[in-house]
Amino acid sequence: MAGCLGNRERVFQQKVNRLVGDLSKLERNQRTLFELSITCDVMPSRMVQRFSYLRRDVSTTGTTSTESPSDGKLLFKPASDPPVPMKGRQTYRMWKAMVQLDASPFTKSRLTTNPKILHFVPLEEFDVGNFCMEGVDSLAHFLVTFLEAFFPGLEVTLEQCFDISKINPVSRFHKVTKKKQLLVTDIYTRLHQEMRIDRKEYILGLTWTDLYPSEDLNFALGEALYSHRCAIFSFGRFEPRTFKQDSIDGRRKNDDRTAVDRLEITGNLLWKLMRVSSHELCHLFGLSHCVFFSCAMNESKSAEEALTQPLSLCPICLRKVQKFLNFDLRSRYRALLDLCRRVERSYPHERLAEMVRWYAGVLDFLSEDGGKL
């Protein structure tokens, strides 16, 4: 029996290492959280049950239990049931190999050099209502605060608005919505040079104009080019208001648009911006779409689908970001919990309230004694 258990544990560790890497230097609770990656459908359900004795129920006694912490809703349900598709998988090992083999002059420092610097750049002026939240005085300031909480270890600087008309990107008018769209590839390939920002540093740009990735595709909520260290995301697809357009036949008469009314800040608006900005920034750090669990990195084919996805990373995606930025898990979840509570108090939203409960549960799980917050 002992030999059988030894073999099972070796197989278990091999699968865990492939999904989330070496966990030997982590504390027990953090290690257990990442080991929950094994419960995704990468293995048949009978194999998951076979390894159930290795999943600990963290309590004051620290005893081993056959019940998984995921039964306490630490993880959302797997994105596909079953199995996880072979196509589109990006395990921790695959992500790490891609980062290390990337053919750029900065390859060797990508995974180890800190701090990593991100320039958050508004690309268009926009009439936004007053921001009313403790410690935050503007929408741009809020996004910087959120990104610093979601990506601890990342140094985020808020830049002055950069007039995107200086780049004069290729544009078109959507055939159905009649709204102006900008070719996103014509922006993120040029921002470093136009803004004179060091190419070792990262850029995240926000435009209020809809984006499209190519002539044959409808739209893009955002896009990140890993090799260029630049990502652009747009609020244009979510924009609840109408604009007075100068032309709808594809010919630009001038670069100005006049907003019909002011954009008011709501919990729904903040949820949209948090979801899209964090998703695109993960792409900027080399993460592909997630097929393992319900995760902030799931692919979405519509704006509506993107908004139904969680504001949380599954163990596999979380491990990649943690390795890239070298942060402490408890500190990260504590900062996210605090921020989401503040946002939810000022701008109530159902999904934000759900994430407050979820972050509190994970933080409780990661606490040394497993007790109450």
N, C-alpha and C positions, 0 to 999 in steps of 0.2 A: 504493500500500500504506500509506504514511504517513497519507494522508487517511482510509483505511478504519479504521486503528487509532485515529486521533483520534476518529472518530465512535463507534466501539465504546467507547472510554474515556469519552466524554461520556455515553453511554447508561448505562454501568456506574455512573458517579458519580451520575447522576440517581436510579437505583434504590437505590443505597446511601444517598443523602441522604434518600430517602423512608422507608427502613427504620430507619436509625439516626442520621440528622441529619448535620450538618457535622462532619467529622473532621479538618479542616485543621490545627487547633492541637494535635493529639495526636502523640506520638512514633510512629515508623514501626511498631514491633511492636504497639502498642496499636491503631493505625489498622487494621493488617492483621487483628487479631483481630475487630474490629467489621465489617470488610469481608466476613468469612466469612458474615455474614447473607445475602449474595447466594446462597449455596449451598442455602438452603432452597427449597422447591418453589414459591416465588412466581414463579419462572421455569421454563420447560420445561428438561429436562435438557440438551438440545442447546444452549440458550442459556448454561447454566452452563459447559459445556465451551468455549464460544466465548470466555468471559472468563477462562479458566483461567490465561492468561499474566499476569494481574494479581495472582494470589495467590502470595505469596512464600514460599519455603522459608527460614525464618530460620536462618542458619548464620554461622560466623565470616567467611565470604566476603561475606555479604549479597547473594548473587546471586539473580536471579529464576528461579523454577522453575515448571514446569507442574504440579507436584504440590501439592495444597492442604494446608495445615497440618491440616485436618480429617482427612486420611488418618492422622495420628498420634493420632487419637482425642481431639482437643481438643474436639470436639463429639460429642454423642450423635447417633444417627441421627434424621432428621426424624420428627416424630410421625405424619405421614401420608405415604403414598407412592403416587404423586403424585395429584393436586396438592394444595397447601394450599387448604382451602376458602375461598371468598370471605367467607362468614358467620363472624363472630367475630374477624376480623383487627383488631389494634390496632398499627399501626406507630408508630415514634417520633413522627412528625409528628402522627398522630391523638391520641396520648397528650398531647403538648405542647399541642395546641389545646384539648383537654378541660380540662387543668389551668388554662390561661390564661383560658378562657371560663367557668370555673365561677362561678356567680352567688353569691359569698360576699364578705363585706367584706375578706377576706384574699387575694383573687385575685392582686393585683400582687406580693405577696411570696412566693408559694408556691414559685416555681422558683429564687429567688435568695437568700432570707434564710437565714443560718446563725447559730447552730446550730438544728437542729430538735429539739424535746424530746419524748421518749416516756416516758409513765408506765406501767410494767409493774405490773399490779395483780392479785394473787391474790384471787379472789372467794369462796373457801371454804377453810377449814382442812382439812388432810388429813394423815393419818398416813403419812409417807414414811420409808423407811429412811435410814441414814447415807450421806452422799455422800463418796466416797473418790476424789478427784482432786486432783492438785497445783494449789494456788492457788485452789481452789473449795471452799466449806464447806457449800453447801446446793444443793438443786435449783433454787430460785428464783435464787440467785446464778449458777448455771450458765447458766440461760436468759438472764439479763442479759448475761453474758459472750459467749454465742453471738450474740445479736442485735447487740451492738456490733461483733463481727467480721464478721457478714454484711451489716450496714448501717453501715459506717464513716461518720463525719460526723454520725451520729445520737446525741444525748445521751440515754442510757437511765437512768432512775431507778427503783429498786425501792421500791414503796410498801408500807406495812403492809397486811395482809389486810383487805379491805373486806367486811363481812358483807352478802352479797347479799340476805338477808332484809329488810334495811332498805328495799330497793326493792320487795320483795314482787312479783316478776315473775309474769306469767301462766305457768301450768304445766299439764302433763297427764301421764298415764302411757301409755307406748307400748303399743299393742294387742298386739304380739308379744312384745317383750322384757320388758314389765311394769315397765320402768324409768322413773323420773321424768325428765321433760324440761322445760326452760325455754324460753320463747319469746324467742329471741335479740334480736328487734327491740325487745322491751320492756326490754332491758338497755342496748344501746349507744346508744339515743336519750336516755338519762337519766343516764348515769354522770358526765358533766361537771358537771351541775348538782348531783347528789347528793354528789359528792366535792369540789365547789367548785374545780375545776381550770379554768384559763384555756382558753377554747375555741380559742385559737390553737395549743394544744399537743395532742399525740396521746395516746391511751390504748389500751393492749392489755391486756385482761382475760382471766384464765384461770379457768375453772370446771371442777370435776370432775363436774359433772352434765351429762348429755346435753342437746343443744340441738335445737330445731326452728325453722324459719323461718316456717312458716305451717301452718294446720290441714290443708291438702291435701298437705303434703310430709312425708316420713318423718323426716329428721334433717338436721343440718348440723354438719360438723366445726368450722366457724367461719363468721363473717360479718363483713365490714367495711363501714362506711358512710363513703364518702369525704367527703361533705359534712359529716358530723358529727365527723370526725377520731377515730373510735372503732372498735375491732375487738374481737371476743370470739372466743376459741377454746376448745374443750372437749376434755377427755380422756375424757369419759363414754362415747363410742362405742368407745374402745379399752380401757376398763376391764376388766381380766382377772378381777376378783373379783366376788362377789355382795354385795348389800346387803339388810339387813332392812328391807323397806318397810313403812310404816304403812298404806298403802292401795294397791290396784291398780285401783280402780274410778273413778279420776279425782277423788276427794274427798280433800283434804289434812286429815289429823287433826292433824298438827303439822309443824314444819319440820325435825325432827331425823332423821338417818339414822345407823345404826350400822354401821360397817365390820366385816366378818367377820374380816379379817386385814389385816396391814400391807402396803402396796405397796412391793415391793423394787425398787431401782434397777438396771436392766440396760441393756445397749447397745441393745436393742430399744425399751425405753421412751424412752430419750434420742433415738433416731432419730425416733420418732413425734412427740415434742414439737418437735424441730428442724424437721421437715418442715412441720407444720401451722402453727407460729408464724411461720415465715418466709413461707409462702404468704399467710397472712392479712395480714401486715404489708405485703407488696407490694400487695395490694388496697387497703390503707389509703392508699398513696401513688399511687393512681389506675391501677394496672396491671390490665388485664383478663386473662382466661385466654388462654394462649398456644396458638396453632395452628400455629406455624412449625416448631418443633423439639421434641425431647424436652427438657422444661424443668421447673423447679420450679413454674412457673405453669400447667402443663397442668391442665385440668379433670379432676376425678375424680368418679365416680358411686358409689363405695363406699370404705369405709375401707381395704380391701385394695388397691384401685387407687391410692389416695393414697400408700401406703407404697412402692409399686414405682417411683415417680417420683424423679428425681435431686434432690440437694440443690445444684443449680447452675442458674444463669440462662443462657439462651441469649444470643447477642450482642444481640438486639433488646431483650429485657427488661432485660439488664444495662445497656444504654445509657440506658434510662429512669431506672433507679435511680441510676446514676452522675451523671446530669445533675441529678437531684433533690437528691442529697446532696453532690455535688462532691468525690468521693474519688479517691485514686490507685489504679489497678488493681493494681499490684504489691503495694502495702501491704495491700490487701484480701485478695488470694489468699495472701499470706504469713501473715496472721493466721488465716485459715480453715484453712490447712494445719497450722499449729502447734496450733490448738485441736482439730482432728479427730484429729491424732496422739495428743494427750494423752488424749482421750476413748477412742480405740481401744485404747490401752495399758491403761487402767483398766477399760473396759467393752467388750470385743471385740464387734464386730458386722460381718457381711459387707458391708453397704452402707456403713458408715463406712470400712472398709478400701478399698473401691472409690473413695470420694470422696478419700481420702488420695492415692491414685495419680493421680486425675484432677486435683486441685488442684496436685500437684507437676508434672504435665505442662504445665499452663497457665502456671504460674510460670516454668518453664524456657523456655517459648515467649516469654514477655514479657521475659525477662532480656536485657540489652543485647547479650551475645555469643552467646546461644542455647546456652550451655554447661551443664554439670552444676550441680545445686544445691550 
